[in-house]
Each structure stands twice: as structure tokens, then as C-alpha cells.
Amino acid sequence: MLGIFKPTSPLSGGVLWKIPWRLSAPQKARHRQRLRRVDAVVDVVARALERQGMGAKALALWQAVMPREEEMLPRDKYTIFDRKEKRYRKGIHSGVAKVDALESED
């Protein structure tokens, strides 16, 4: 075939928009910022419940089990568990682009 309908060469992978194998520095910064925002929300909810003399089991469990952003190792910040992967860890970089795009719409 000729022109724009020419098939993509299988040797080049077939996909023109490839996902890089690691996060860029700005992507990492945005991801750390998202983790800090989650920590801030948990703190605000905990303080609000404490002021009213209430508590929540789920919130107490979250604070006991989940590390804060500054306590996390880079391996835990930038990878997720995936049982199908060879070393059981998968980079978050493929999903981060989608999340960043959604945040920029707001």
C-alpha cells in the first residue's frame, strides 16, 4: 500500500507512541505531590474526628499500616505489585500519564 495507509513495520514495534521505561523528574515530583495530598487528607479527617471525640477503625488501620510519603522507599513509591511480572513489581509510569491528564482537566 502507499501513502498514509502504509502498514507500520513490525520491527519498530507497531505502536508509534511508546511509553518510556521510567518516570521523568517532573512525573516523579507530581506523583510525590499526590502522595503528600493523600497524607494531608488523612490527617485532616483524623483531626476532625478527634475534635468531635469520634474515631474510625478504618482510619486507625490506615494510619497504622500505610507509610507516609516521606517514610516510603523509592521502590514502593514508583512501583506497584503485579503477580504477572517477572520480579512481581511493575512501574507506575504507564498509569501516571493518564492521571496527570485527568488532573490537568480540573
Disulfide bonds with the S-S distance in Angstrom:
none
